[in-house]
Structure formats: C-alpha cells, structure tokens
C-alpha cells in the first residue's frame, strides 16, 4: 500500500489536483485506490466533492495502475508518465461524496493497445456504489 | 468553483438551436501548477466543468451531471496557446432533466465533445 508522498511515484499529477491519497495495490489487470474527501479539496463545493473530483479520482486510479505497471517494466526509479483522458463513456454518478467520506475505486483494464488503456471503474463509499464508468487513457512515451 | 477563477465567460452568441459561450482561461490558476508541473494542461474534468458552468448559466439552475454518456477529448487544452475558447452548447431542458450536447472549439479545432444528462439541484 502506498500513501501520501509515495503516491507521487505513481502518478504525474501534483497538488492541488491529487485526487488519490492511498493506493492499495495492483494486479496484472486491476488497481485499487482511495481518497478521503477533505474540506480544502479543489473540487469541493458546499461540503461535497463535485462530479469533476469523482471523475478525476477515477482517472488517477487508472494512472496509478499504469504507474505500477511502468515501474514493473522500466524499473522502480522510472518517473510517472504524463497521461490524459481520451474518452469517458457511460459514466454514472449516483450521488456526490461528502467531506470526511472515503472513496474506494477499483479499476480493471479491459484492453491495452500501445499507449492506450481501456478501463472500467467502480467507485464505492463503504458498500455503496456511487459511481461507475468506462475510461480510455492515453499515456505519453 | 471554476467560474471567475479557473476561467471567465467573456461573451455569448445565440444561434440556431445552439448558443456559443466565449471563454478565457486563467493561466495562473493553481490547478495548472499540478497538471502538470512546468507543463500546464487543462484537466479533462475541468473542460467538462467549464461546459457545466455554461449550461448552468444558460438554464439558470445548478446542475448535477449524474449521467455522462460520452465525452471525447481530441486536443489538449493548454492555457498558453488556447487561452481563448468557444463552448458550443445545445441544451434540451425537460424540466427536471437537462440534456446537454456540447463541444469546446477554437476556429477549426475541436478540443472535446460531450453528451450528458444533468438534473437540476435544489438550491440550498
């Protein structure tokens, strides 16, 4: 499990737009991360993490999965590659997380071709699913 | 949260079945420091957020995007070269639900397009 500053070894995003605070681990095709919503989160408004924060949290979970994979392939010293969202599909958000709640997101890579990864994501608070989507991520070489 | 901070609306044009918002990014916003250090690029979610703000302006309601059907990003939005952008909105307001079809463009370049359904939020 990686937390706090260690997350910076996995993803290229930096404050104030880091939307994962814990990475629980990855398998060949899956990754799992967490985010506790703090009041000073850049995407918080009126005590809630807005849609943008939820989606960015999902995208960074995908980025962290890629980050682990890159370290496996290119060595532990390799820096996180820049990555961008290419496409988001079927993104359903049931409700917005509130300050103090912890989001836990699991992503599964369903296809990977060259520098493009197609992933499916589910975000939960406790046992309640609050968001799901398909996301296509591009990574720079 | 993004409005008048991450970006500002500088004008608006009503067209046939659509409305175009002219916007300008704020290259000094802290988000650009983290996304990414030394290489400022507007996060895809902020592009979605700017579309949402314009849809809120147009409908006069706070919106919650619970169903983002599809969103394609074709060009990176960089606050250096692409500070001024146009958001093209086609809205269908059905009462509780607002159907949004939108794109972010500048001239012939399309940066992204989006289809979503948003619900109107009760104002606190």
Contacts between the chains, C-beta under 8 A, distances in Angstrom:
chain1	res1	chain2	res2	distance
A	12	B	36	5.4
A	13	B	34	5.7
A	13	B	35	5.7
A	13	B	36	6.9
A	14	B	33	7.0
A	14	B	34	4.0
A	14	B	35	7.6
A	14	B	36	7.2
A	14	B	37	5.5
A	15	B	33	7.7
A	15	B	34	5.2
A	16	B	30	5.2
A	16	B	31	6.6
A	16	B	33	7.6
A	16	B	34	5.6
A	17	B	31	5.4
A	17	B	34	4.2
A	17	B	35	5.0
A	17	B	43	6.4
A	18	B	34	6.9
A	42	B	1	7.6
A	42	B	30	7.4
A	42	B	31	6.4
A	43	B	1	6.9
A	43	B	45	7.8
A	44	B	1	7.8
A	45	B	1	5.0
A	46	B	124	6.3
A	50	B	1	6.9
A	50	B	49	7.6
A	51	B	45	7.9
A	51	B	48	7.4
A	51	B	49	7.8
A	51	B	52	7.6
A	51	B	64	7.1
A	51	B	65	4.9
A	51	B	68	7.7
A	52	B	43	8.0
A	52	B	45	4.0
A	52	B	46	6.6
A	52	B	48	6.3
A	52	B	49	4.7
A	53	B	45	7.7
A	55	B	44	8.0
A	55	B	45	4.9
A	55	B	48	7.1
A	55	B	68	7.6
A	56	B	43	6.3
A	56	B	45	4.5
A	59	B	44	7.2
A	59	B	45	7.2
A	82	B	36	5.9
A	82	B	39	7.0
A	84	B	41	7.4
A	84	B	44	6.7
A	84	B	73	6.7
A	84	B	76	6.6
A	85	B	44	3.9
A	85	B	45	7.7
A	85	B	71	8.0
A	85	B	73	5.7
A	86	B	72	7.4
A	86	B	73	5.8
A	87	B	70	7.3
A	87	B	71	6.7
A	87	B	72	5.0
A	87	B	73	6.8
A	88	B	44	7.6
A	88	B	68	6.0
A	88	B	70	7.2
A	88	B	71	4.3
A	89	B	69	7.3
A	89	B	70	5.3
A	89	B	71	7.7
A	90	B	69	6.9
A	90	B	70	7.9
A	91	B	67	7.4
A	91	B	68	3.8
A	91	B	69	7.8
A	91	B	71	7.5
A	92	B	66	6.6
A	92	B	67	5.9
A	92	B	68	7.9
A	93	B	64	7.8
A	93	B	65	7.0
A	93	B	66	5.1
A	93	B	67	7.9
A	93	B	68	7.7
A	94	B	66	7.1
A	96	B	64	7.3
A	133	B	68	7.3
